[in-house]
């Protein structure tokens, strides 16, 4: 018997059926049909193979083109939407190639021709800014090589960070659509089919922006298209976990019809030339303030050469008075310090209180209605492309929909 | 002319009318009738006094009791609900005594007799764990001295942290109601009257828990009563900013009728004896994970003697793989490391992914559906009252409604 085999384990009168996984700490591990793993002490256990694992045949890198269907690129980076083959390699670790995604979701084949690109196989909590740069470059190449739209499969944990990063790095004439699944593809309640099919409809659409396409409700008939800079994972497990914050979604996609209902302004297909600005200053940090939090945490980052600090303050964007001298020192040493709020909803502004005014005097830049996570990514991008004063100015200017309503400025960069 | 006077400033053909505030950086500062301050360069400006400021007469510490009305204690700690007299001292800095609150909201006088206690005058972003201890002790004394219910006026920024802290420190036979206002009391759109009046109805009610009473909607007819451990400020400026997360509010209060509609289970009046457990381990930190965040941030806190660390992970409660050895080291050195999620909604559990299982092996405690902020406060309280192993066990046990649904355990402490 080998990993991937379907087996029955009998022990102490109990029977367990599932797929055999790599052992862990000496235990037999079975993936049950409900998607969960159990560990069984092998002592006294009896195993019977029901069905042997057969490795799938190697598929072609590019599916044969059919007339009249546009070419969509699928860039896979790992994540839940692509978890089924992980039976082979232990628990649920991302493993699907774009071809395997199409095999799993044949409905997609009716909608487009596809080109696949397995970029990484990284759980999204392990994504780093350097991965965002690689992702942007891969998408850029796919578009340059004729993709009518790009789908990026991505784990849901940090999808919002990645979509914000690509929003700043790419100017795209075609849709760039992040998609994932909250439930493993091997679980009966998985949302992967609806999300993946609807992401294809978006990739074929007129919405030439970096967006996230995920379930809009818990039912299977509607997927929301969120602007990449305004979206946040707001629930740990629900299928409709992704929400636009301080913005409405760009559009809704009906399933199975694929009909797209536009909810607001968006950049149209071919309205922009393809361009890429793929640099990020990784030395940027996001700090959440809490009562009693030591202001020396700011010094910790300054001492390590950090050039940008985004603070998640309280309320309208506050911290305790004892933080202010440390912030002032950071600003004076040339660090971009930006204030957001742990409330998430609303706008950092209208500072009528003492500490708010002291913060402004200390040189803090207010992030308007930007998400803390987006302000972090924007800091990384601005500091890699502009000098400090210009970065400070642009932090408060809407560049790619990250601030709502659209402000003026940023024109010198073509936004 | 002096600060607090109502004046007209004429300059370059423009006329400004408002209350004269202390000057700032050489500028004349006026508080306009819309609540905002403006600074005017005194050069060439002409000032005329319309009405002189008269300091209010000193009021009695306890209002005369009227027959048939219960005695409610108002403990004031600062914050927006109490901002009007700040005209005197510069911008909007908290200043109201309980008596001044009653003067501002005469409707409250019809509902109860009051005893006032001006505990602090602190903007809520400056509250520290030591203030929570003082608050708990003050409320304890008020109840011991016969209060039928206690109202705590508090700035909204950190109200959720304070309400969680008092939830753990106090066992109360009467209602303990936090209340505040999102808009300054001097602004026409202020929510202070409705919130304050409804907090009085709650203080007179049968709900003997630590709760937060704030606008339920943007209209003025409904106030929500949130359990102190489940509430979070989710909007920077809206009146209905406070929301129960992973729980329904305990009740709704109609305004102006004062009718209370109970939505779920609660601890009844006199069901518990008055007790206080007023210790907090201040050396506890809340860390938000972000892509690329340096794991040395954990070491920073360990080196400073921190005994509890709450991590706001991604998704179901994840961090990048490089954080795990640092977490393991923290746990092995005797630190309580707890995992929550930056999604806020949902439950940290069902770990089917590799990094999640590695985290459990590293000794991380999962915070179930607790708010990150509540998990921080709970760490402070547990580590001050229990040894490490018991603190670890109790972190996952529902003690005062912080975990939903109610779990077993904690009985040895009487919860």
Interface residues (C-beta under 8 A of the other chain):
Chain A: X35 X36 X37 X90 X91 X92 X93 X123 X124 X125 X126 X127 X128 X129 X132 X155 X156 X157 X158 X161 X184 X233 X234 X235 X236 X237 X238 X241 X282 X285 X286 X287 X288 X289 X290 X291 X292 X293 X294 X296 X297 X300 X304 X312 X313 X314 X315 X316 X317 X318 X319 X320 X321 X341 X342 X343 X344 X345 X346 X347 X348 X350 X352 X353 X354 X355 X357 X373 X376
Chain B: X35 X36 X37 X90 X91 X92 X93 X123 X124 X125 X126 X127 X128 X129 X132 X155 X156 X157 X158 X161 X184 X233 X234 X235 X236 X237 X238 X241 X282 X285 X286 X287 X288 X289 X290 X291 X292 X293 X294 X296 X297 X300 X304 X312 X313 X314 X315 X316 X317 X318 X319 X320 X321 X341 X342 X343 X344 X345 X346 X347 X348 X350 X352 X353 X354 X355 X357 X373 X376
